[in-house]
Amino acid sequence: MPCDVFPPRLLLLLFLSAAFGASQGCQPDPASAYRFTGTVCRLTYPAAVVLNEKTTKVIEAAFQHARYPSMKGEKSVLIGKVLYGLDNLEIHNLSIGRSEFELHPGKGIGMEISNVSASFSGTIQYGYTSWLGDVSQSVDFEIESQTDLGINPKLYCGKGQVAADTSDCYLNFHKLSLHLHGNKEPNWLKKLFTDFVTFTVKMVIKGQICKEINKVANILADFIQETAEHVLTDGNIRMDIGVTAAPVITANYIESYHKGLTKYNNTVAVIDDSVFHPSQLTENRMLYFWVSDQVFGPMIKAAHQDGRFQLNMSGAELTELFKTNLTSAMPEFIRKCLETGSPELRVWSVHSPFINTSSDWGTSVFATASGQLHCGSQDTPTLTFVTDVVVDVTASYADKKLFLRGKPSDISVTEAVLPSQNHRLIDETQIEFIREAVEKIGIPKVLSVLEVVITRLLNRQGVDLFDIINPVVTPRDGYVVIEMDFGFPHHLLVDFLRKTLQ
């Protein structure tokens, strides 16, 4: 799950800011929003440092993508007027020195970009008019500039997502020299023109750069939001990741609060009694996600209603699974079925699984599954059964793969009949075999399939392109905490800049 904050350090801010999308309304302060919050993202200062290192590319895009308007003006002198016009202003040879940032608790983010050097070129029309006559000329020019750029965005909650007021944007010019081509030693008219037009050029460059930074920020916000929503969407199942309050900024981290509401067909989940509190997160890792059971529950229910929890196994795959060493004797009818060469086992969830997370047991999954064993070409199943299971599941992520480990805490076979034998009930010995098979064959198989399916889904959405370092999933009472270090996904920035500069 993504996070929330804003522009340049465009990356530092916007990687956070739009990653969680739009929704309706925000609470007036974070404390009042906690109970409506399904997921929280905390990005600590070391993570902000990593994002800050990527800012240069976005600043370069803002400078290079800016469109500088033509300028016209005049200035009265002792014996007449000097008229001028500047056209076709373009930027060349851009280089950026050092970039720094600071988190201002309760206020915003201060950003300084030092030693931005650039050359601008274009065409000037200038002239002089007086009672002695008129003089006009058109000449190419070049501007050499060196400046520091500063932005102090103020963060707020707008239309259900984090927004930023970037009006506090300034450029301090250390150098701005205008050279007219063709004259090493300009005449008095050119020198007079150069002196007074320099101020106008400064104002135009400042206005367009700050305007472009705001524009690029909004484009990046939309881009990251669309990317995040794409990651959290699969078929008819979507996620409302709108913020519930404006983010909190301290000297050590930026924290954003999100709804995490599952949308399926025409229904939307509700969260109004979340147990979140900031003390549940620490500041030792770069990135933290706090996720409530109330996010996972509706998501699992939607997956059940969408028919996602079904598994069919047949042929050699099924026969191989039943070679697992079990202590219970295999019933004769199952042995004969496997020997037909074309056995098939169909399993599906009867009800929506229920989950409960605790510090002691991890995430406990309560599920009811039904199964049918078909033998050969028979339409009527040889065996049908229903089982209730409780499994304590732990999750981990390494080498760009999800791993699930399950420890069954309770398994019961509530129904088991032989439809092909007039629905005869099977005996306790045979039921024990089914129970043991569910424990040692069925649950591990289901978890292994879920590992592959969820990993494939995450990778299809591009999660494998992120450099996720040493992630840890820690269960707590009613929620889980996911903590990690990370490397910024360079491909995301490249893709954004490519689309922005088209």
N, C-alpha and C positions, 0 to 999 in steps of 0.2 A: 504494500500500500504506500502510496505517495505521501506528501506533506504540504505545508502551506507557508508562503511569504513572498518578497518582490524585488523590482529592477535595480540595475547595475550597481553593483555587483550583480548584474542581471541574472547571472546563473545562480549565484548564492541565494538570491531572493526568489527567483521564479521557479527554480527547481522545486522549491518549497511551495510557492504561492499557488500555482494553478493545478498542481498535481491532484488536488481534490476539488471536484467540480462544483457546478452550480446547483442551487436548490432554493428553497424559499425561506428567507428571514434568518436573523441571528439574534441570539440572546444579548442583553445589554452588557454582560460581563461574563468571563469564563466560569466563575463559581456557579452562576445560575444555569449555565449550559451543561454542566457535568452530567446531570441525570439524563440528558437527551443525547449523550455522546456514546457512540458505539466503538469508535476507534480514535486513537490519539497518535500523533507523530511528534517525536521530540528529536530535533537535530541539534547536536551539541557543537561547541565552538570548534573542535578539531575538524568536524565535518564541514563547517562553514569555511575553514581554511582551504580544504580541498576544492570546494566549489569556487572559491575566490581565485584560485589558480587558473580556472578556465574562463575567467571573465574577459580576458584580453580579446579573444576571438569575437565575442559579442560586441564589445566596444568598437573593435575594428569594423564590424558590420554596420554599426550605427553611424560611424563617420563616413564610410564609403557609400552607404546606401542613401545618405541624406541628399536631398535635392535642393540646391541653393537657388533662390529666385533671382531674377534680374533686378538690378538696383538702378535707380535714377535719382539725381539730385542736383542742386545748384548751391553756390556759395557766393555771396557778394564780397567783392574786394574793393579797393579804393577807387579804381577807375572802370569798374564794370562787373561782370558776373562770370564765374567759371561754372560750366555745365558738365555733367559727367553721367555715364551709364556703364554698368558692368554686366556682362552676359557670359553664358556658358561656363560658369564657375564649376570646376571639377577638382577632385582631391587626388594627390599622388604621394608616393613615398611615405606612407604612414608607418610610424613606429611608436610603440608604447613602452614606457619605462616600468615603474613600479606601481603596483596596486595594493591598497591597504583598506581594511574595513574595521569597524568597531561596533559592537552591540551596545545600544543605549537602553538600559532597563526601563521598561514602561513607555518608551518613546518610539524608537525606530532603529534604523541602521545607518551609521555614518560611513560614507565611502569616499576614498580619495584615490585618484589615478594621476600619478605624477609623470612629468616629462613626456607628454604626448606631442610628438613632432610630426608635422605634415606640411606638404607643399600643395598650394592651390594654383590653378592656372585658369585663364579665361581671356576675354577680350574687353577692352575699355574703349568707349567712345567719349572723348572729352573735347571741350571747346571753350573759347573765351569770346565774350561779346562785350563791346563797348562802343562809344561814339567814334572811336578810331577805326572800327571795322570788326569783322568776325573771323575767328580762326577755329577750325575743327579738325580732328584727327582720330583715327581708329588704330589701336595698337594692341598686340598681345601682351599679357602681363603674367607675372608669377608672384605668389605670396609665400614667404617662408614664415612658419609659425611654430611656436613652442608654448605649450599651455599645460596647466593642471586642471583636471576635471573633478568636480565634487558633486555628490548627490546625497541628499538626506531624505529618503522616502518615509512618509508617515503611513503606517499600515492601518487599514480599517476593513470592516466587513461590508461588502457591497453585493447585493443581489445573490446572497447565499455563498459567495466565495471571497477569498481574501483579495483585496484591491489595495493599490498604493497611490498616494498623492506624491508625484515626483516633481512638483513645481519648484521645490527648493533645489535647483540645479544651477551650477555656476561654472564658468571658465575663467581662470586667472591667466592672462597672457604674459609670459616672460619675454616673448619676442613676436613681433608681427611686422615683417618688412615687405613692402610692395615694390617690385622691380618692373619697370617698363622695358620691353625688349627693344634692342636697337640703340640704346643710349647708355653708355657707361657713366657719362656725366650729364644728368638731365638738365634741361634749361629751366628757367625760373618758373614757367607755367607748369611743367611737369612736377617740379619740386613742390610748388604750392599745392597742386592737386594731391600728390602723394601724402602730404602732411595731413590734410583735413579729411581725406576719404578713408584713411586707415581706421578711424573711430567707427565709421559706418560699417566697414567690413567686419570689425570685431563683433558688433551687435548682431549682424546677420548670421555669422558663423555660430555664435553662441545660441541664438534663437533656434536655428535649424538643428544643431546637434542635440540640444535638450529636447526639442520636439521629436526628433528621430529616436532618441533613447526611449521616450515614452511610447512611441509607436512600436518599436521593436519589443518593448516589454509586453505590450498588449498582445502582439502576435505570438510571442513565446508563451504567454499565459494560456492563450487558446490552444496552442500546439501541445503543451504539456497536459492540459486538461483533457484534450481529445485522446492523447496517448494513454493517460491513466484510465479514462472511461473505457477505452478499447480493451485494456488489460483486464478490467473487472467486468467484462461482458462476455457471455457465451450463450448464443442462441436467444431464447426468450428470457433468460435470467440476466438481470442487470443490477447495478448497485448505485444507490444515491449516496454520493460521497460529498455532499454539500457540507459546509462548515456550520457549526452551531454557535460559534462566537469568533471574534477577532483573535488572532494569535497572541500569545504572551511572549514577550522578549525579556530575558534576563541577561546578565553579563556572561552567562555560561551556556545558554541554549535558547532556541526558538521552538515554541510548542504550539501545535495547531490541533483543533478539535473538530471531529467529523461525525456525521450521522451514521453512516454504515448501514443503510436501510436497503434490504433486498426488495427488488421489484420483479414480480413475475406475473405475466399477463396483465390483468387489471388490478392486482393487489399490491399493496406496499406495506412492509413491516412497520412496526411501531416500537420505539425505545423511549421510555419515559422514567425508568428507575435504574439507570446505570450506576455502578458502584465506583466509578473512576474518581481518583484523587491524585494530584501531582506527586505526592509522596511515594506512590507506587512505582515510580520510575527513578532511575539514577542518572549519573552524568559520566560514567566511566567509558562508554562506547560512543561511537560516532552517531549512530542512528538507532532510535527505539520506536517500536510500534506497540501500542497497547490495544488489544482487541477483545471485546466482550463476547461471552457466550451468546449474548442476544444478537450478535452479528452472525455467528456460525449457525445458530438454530434455524432461523428463517431461510438461510441459504441452503441448508440441508433439506429442509422441507420442500423448497422449490425444486431442488434436484430430484427428490422422490416423486413429486407430482409430475415432473417432466419425463419420468420414466428412465432416469439415469442409472438407477441402482438395479441393474439386471446383468446377469452373467450366464453365458452358455459355454459349456465345455463338452467336448466330444472326442471320439476316436482315441488315438494314441495318447493325446494329451491327458485325457481323463484316466485311461488305464495306467499311465505312468504315475499320476497323483496317488492312485490307490495302492501303489507299491510302498507307500510310506509305512514304516514299522508301527503298527498299532498293537496294543495289548489285548484288545477284544477280538474274538474270532469273527471273520467275515461271514455274514449270512450266505447261504448257498445261492439264493436267488440273485444276490448282487454279483457273486463270483461268476455265475452263468451269464449274467447280463454283460459283464466286462469281456467275456470270451466271445461274444457275438461279433466282435470286430467293429461294430458301429454303435457303441453306447453313447448316450447324450444325457447330460445333467443340466437342468435349467433351474436357476436360482434367482429370486427377486425379493425386494423388500415389500412386506405386507403393509406396514405403517411407516410413517416418516420416522427415521431414527431420532433419538433424543440424546443430547449431550450435556454433560455436567463436568466442569473443570474444577479441580481442587489441588491444593499444594501437596496433599498426601498421595493422591492416586494418579495425578495427571488428568487427562481428559477421558472421562468415562463415556462410552457410547452404548446406549441401550437400543437394541434393534430386534425386530421380529422378521424372520425370513422364512420364505416358503420354497420348497424344492420339488422337482419331479425328475425321476430317473426313467429314461426311455431306453428300450432295448430293441436293436434291429429296426425293422420297419413298422413296428407296432404303433398304432395311433394312441392306444391306451397306455398311460405310464405304468411301469412295473411297480414303482414306489412313489408315494407323495408323502411329504412330511412338513411340519412347521416347527421352528425352533426359536426360542427366545434366548438372546445372548447379551451379556454385558462384557465389554472389552475395554480395558484401560489402554489408551493409545498415546504414544509419544511420537513426536515428529522431529526430524532434523533435516538439514539441507547441506549438501556438500558436493563438490565437483559438478555443480549445476544440476543436481538431481534431488528430488524429494525422497526421504526415507521414512517409512512408517513402521513402528514396532508395536505389536499388540500383545497384551497379557490378559487372557480371558479370566474373568473373576466369577462368572456364573453362566452356565449353559444348561438349558433344559429343552427336551423334545416334548412338545405339548400334543403333537399329533403325528401318527405314522401309520399309514394303511397301504394295502396292496390292491389297487383298483382292478388289476388283471385277475385277481383271485377273489372276486366278489367283495372287494373292500375289506378284506380280512385284516384285523389288527395284528400287528407283529408283537412278539413277546419281549420281555424286559431285556433279555440278552441281546436281541437284535437292536433294540432301542439304545442300549449302551454303546453298541458299535457306531450307530449313527451319531450319538452325542460325541464320542471320541473323534470320529471323522470330522465333525464340524469344528472341533477344537484344534486338531492337529493338521488337518488338510484344508478345510473350508476357510477359516479365518485367515491363516497365512496367505492363501491364494487370493482372497478378496483384497487384502492389504497390498499385496504385490501388484495386482492389477490397478488399484487406486494410485499407487506410486507412479506407475507408467502413465496412466491417463492424466493425472494432475500435472506431472512433469511436462508431458507433451503439450497440455493446454497452456501452461506457463511459458514454455518455449515458443509456442506459436504466437504468443503475444509479445515476445521479445525479452522476457525476463532473463534468459540465459545470456544475453548480451551485456548485462550488468555485472560488474566485478564485485560480487558479494563475498566478504571476507569473514570467516569464522562466525557464522550466525549461530545464535543460541535461542532456543524456544523454552521458556520457563513457565510452567503452569502455576496459576494462583487460584484463589477461590473466586470463581465466576468469570475469570478472564485469563488470557495468556499474555506474556511479554516477549516480544521478539527483539533481540538486540544484535547489532552487527557493526562492522566497519565496512567501508565500501570505497571503490574507485569510481569517479564520475564516468558514466557511459558516454565515451567520446563520440560514438556513432550517433547518439541522439542529438548532440550539438551540431555535428556535421549535417545531419538530415535537416535540422531546423534552419541552419544558415543557407543551405542549398535552396530550400523552398522560399525563404525570406528574400533572397537576392534574385529570384527568377524575374 
